[in-house]
Amino acid sequence: MLTFFSLKEHERNSDRKREGIQLEEILTPSQVAELLRIHVKTVYRLASEGTIPGNRIGRSWRFRKRDILDLVSNREKESREAN
């Protein structure tokens, strides 16, 4: 994932990391599809249904990586508990 920062932004981000504040990684629908190994159209459908937590910005969807990983982790836990 490419992210462009100005030098001042980079310095501020470095200061935040040193202070213990971590910036969240934001994913596109294509990146979520790759992470979950599903088709990108499935990502859009699941996001529209509310199954995958995400935010719509204009006509674009964005997802927090932590939310996607938590979702997968919780589903795996539920599956193990059911068996």
One Martini backbone bead per residue (centre of mass of N, CA, C, O) as a GRO file, in nm:
protein
   83
    1MET     BB    1   0.094   0.038   0.026
    2LEU     BB    2   0.058   0.365  -0.068
    3THR     BB    3   0.204   0.658   0.094
    4PHE     BB    4   0.180   1.012   0.111
    5PHE     BB    5   0.418   1.241   0.253
    6SER     BB    6   0.522   1.483   0.417
    7LEU     BB    7   0.767   1.569   0.622
    8LYS     BB    8   0.586   1.674   0.851
    9GLU     BB    9   0.400   1.429   0.866
   10HIS     BB   10   0.620   1.227   0.930
   11GLU     BB   11   0.707   1.356   1.196
   12ARG     BB   12   0.433   1.337   1.337
   13ASN     BB   13   0.407   1.028   1.312
   14SER     BB   14   0.660   0.962   1.472
   15ASP     BB   15   0.565   1.098   1.733
   16ARG     BB   16   0.315   0.923   1.777
   17LYS     BB   17   0.460   0.651   1.799
   18ARG     BB   18   0.630   0.734   2.045
   19GLU     BB   19   0.353   0.793   2.217
   20GLY     BB   20   0.158   0.529   2.126
   21ILE     BB   21   0.033   0.621   1.861
   22GLN     BB   22  -0.155   0.456   1.617
   23LEU     BB   23  -0.196   0.410   1.293
   24GLU     BB   24  -0.432   0.322   1.070
   25GLU     BB   25  -0.511   0.082   0.842
   26ILE     BB   26  -0.627   0.135   0.515
   27LEU     BB   27  -0.867  -0.020   0.299
   28THR     BB   28  -0.958  -0.151   0.014
   29PRO     BB   29  -1.155  -0.366  -0.149
   30SER     BB   30  -0.918  -0.515  -0.287
   31GLN     BB   31  -0.758  -0.571  -0.026
   32VAL     BB   32  -0.977  -0.732   0.116
   33ALA     BB   33  -1.005  -0.953  -0.095
   34GLU     BB   34  -0.716  -1.052  -0.068
   35LEU     BB   35  -0.718  -1.115   0.237
   36LEU     BB   36  -0.991  -1.309   0.209
   37ARG     BB   37  -1.021  -1.453  -0.066
   38ILE     BB   38  -1.219  -1.270  -0.244
   39HIS     BB   39  -1.433  -1.106  -0.419
   40VAL     BB   40  -1.495  -0.775  -0.466
   41LYS     BB   41  -1.807  -0.800  -0.490
   42THR     BB   42  -1.836  -0.931  -0.210
   43VAL     BB   43  -1.740  -0.693  -0.048
   44TYR     BB   44  -1.962  -0.496  -0.132
   45ARG     BB   45  -2.199  -0.667  -0.033
   46LEU     BB   46  -2.110  -0.699   0.267
   47ALA     BB   47  -2.101  -0.396   0.323
   48SER     BB   48  -2.398  -0.329   0.254
   49GLU     BB   49  -2.506  -0.541   0.478
   50GLY     BB   50  -2.285  -0.523   0.736
   51THR     BB   51  -2.074  -0.759   0.768
   52ILE     BB   52  -1.866  -0.546   0.686
   53PRO     BB   53  -1.676  -0.311   0.820
   54GLY     BB   54  -1.745   0.025   0.696
   55ASN     BB   55  -1.678   0.312   0.481
   56ARG     BB   56  -1.838   0.572   0.315
   57ILE     BB   57  -1.676   0.774   0.057
   58GLY     BB   58  -1.892   0.852  -0.124
   59ARG     BB   59  -1.823   0.594  -0.362
   60SER     BB   60  -1.629   0.483  -0.142
   61TRP     BB   61  -1.458   0.226   0.019
   62ARG     BB   62  -1.352   0.172   0.366
   63PHE     BB   63  -1.108  -0.013   0.572
   64ARG     BB   64  -1.018  -0.156   0.865
   65LYS     BB   65  -0.795  -0.390   0.929
   66ARG     BB   66  -0.868  -0.462   1.219
   67ASP     BB   67  -1.170  -0.528   1.163
   68ILE     BB   68  -1.120  -0.763   0.968
   69LEU     BB   69  -0.948  -0.939   1.159
   70ASP     BB   70  -1.161  -0.956   1.384
   71LEU     BB   71  -1.380  -1.093   1.220
   72VAL     BB   72  -1.223  -1.350   1.156
   73SER     BB   73  -1.158  -1.431   1.446
   74ASN     BB   74  -1.454  -1.453   1.546
   75ARG     BB   75  -1.548  -1.667   1.342
   76GLU     BB   76  -1.349  -1.886   1.431
   77LYS     BB   77  -1.444  -1.905   1.724
   78GLU     BB   78  -1.741  -1.978   1.665
   79SER     BB   79  -1.676  -2.238   1.508
   80ARG     BB   80  -1.532  -2.388   1.741
   81GLU     BB   81  -1.770  -2.369   1.950
   82ALA     BB   82  -1.981  -2.530   1.774
   83ASN     BB   83  -1.795  -2.805   1.775
   0.00000   0.00000   0.00000
